[in-house]
């Protein structure tokens, strides 16, 4: 019996299947890469405001006292402005320089004592006190003065 031969191209067929498989894989990689990039961009746009909020400095609540420097051997008493019991400033200008760098909406609470020794900064002059209050307002710092009695 004579066997019929069918012209089947096996060489090119397997090569085409291989090429199509690679092309389909690269297409699926491109699609999945596009999805990853799209999701990453969406996450960045959603999370960016949250990170921006955290980086904004929070307002501070400070207390200020006026401390008399007892070991100074001068004719007039010396004073320090003490913030939160930790930071001390010798002059009103040094204190203002510090306060100017506070985040907006911070508060400074000051309860000056009723006993005066004389020459206390800010307390001896109504003009100085008014200027200090205006400075705090212009720098968005709430100044709370607790009257003593």
Secondary structure, 3 states (H helix, E strand, C coil): CCCCCCCCCHHHHHHHHHHHHHHHHHHHHHHHHHHHHHHHHHHHHHHHHHHHHHHCCCCCEEEEEEEEECCCCCCCCEEEEEECCCEEECCHHHHHHHHHCCCCCEEEEECCCCCCCCCCCCCCCHHHHHHHHHHHHHCCEEEEECCCC
